[in-house]
């Protein structure tokens, strides 16, 4: 979707064959930034929720009784955070409690460095 937005901004028709690299150059970027910004903000928000006792924290970590409906398993915010941070869930929960360590995790998101 991000590339579609950039193409619309540059008024490049969808039939015209322009590479994503050229579109990013015309916008002044080296790689798409929107998705990375969304992921970074989501992880920062999870760290905030994890450090404070609130209703949002209880909802996020709560379990719902009953049977799941038919179809593919739904994505969860916790699963998404685990995938984005490339850490196990127990590590994510423990690291989020330490603000300094959590900031290094969010700072290195998207640059390929594994958090330690």
N, C-alpha and C positions, 0 to 999 in steps of 0.2 A: 504494500500500500504506500509505503514511503516513497518508493521510486515513482509510483503513479502520481503522487502529489508533486514531486519535482518536475515530472514531465508536463503536468498541467501548468505549473508556474512558468515554464519555459515555452509553453504553447507548442509542444511537439506532438503532432498527431500520432495516434496509436498505430497507424498503418506504416508510418515512417520508421525505417530501421536505423535506430540510433542506439549504440551500446550504453549500458548503465554507466560505464566508466566515463563516457563523454558527457552524459547528463550530469553526473556528479561534478565533473570539471567545470561545466557551465554554471552550476550553482555555487561552486567554490568549496566543495567538500572532497575529502579523499575516500570516505566511506559513509554509509548511512548512519545518521546520528540519532534519529527519533526513537528507534527501538531501544537503543542503548540507554538513552535518557529515561525512558519509561521503566526499564529494568532496574536502573540505579535508584530511581525514586521509590520503587516498590520495595527494594531491599532495605533502603534507609527507613522506610515507614515500618517495616516488620521489626527492625531493631528498636525503634521507638516503642512499638506496642509491647515487645518482649520485656523491656526494662520497666514498664509501668503496669500497674494493676488496673485494668479498665474492662468495660463490658466488651469492647472490641477484641481484646486479648482472649477473653473467655469464649467468644463466638468463634474466633479463628482457630483455637485449639480444641474446641468442643467436638464431641461425637454425637451423631444423631442416631437414635434407635430406629429399628425397622429394617425393611428390605429395600434394597436398591432397585430402581426401575430397570427396564430392558434397555440394552444398547451398550455403547462404549462407556467405560468408566469416565466420569467427569474429572476435569483437571481441577486441582485445588491450588490455592495460593501457596500453601506450604510446599507442595510438590514443585511448583514453579520456582519458588525461592531456592529450593534444594538443587534443582537443575541449573539455575542461573549461577549460583555461587559455586557449584561443582564440589560441594561438601556433603557429608552425611548429615542426616537430620539432627542427630545428637550433637554433632559439632556445630551446626548452625545455631541451635538453641543455646549452647554454652557460649559461643563466640558473641552472639547478639547481646548477651548480658554485660560484656565488657565493651564499653563505648569506643575506646581507643583501637582495639583489635577490629571491631566492626567497621570503623571508618577506613581501615586499611583494606578490608574486604571490598567495600564499595568503591574505594579509590582505584583498585586494580581490576575492576569489573570491565571486561571487554578488551583489555590489553594483552590477554593471554597468560598473564602471570598467575600462578596458583597461589592462593592465600596460605599462609603458614600459621 
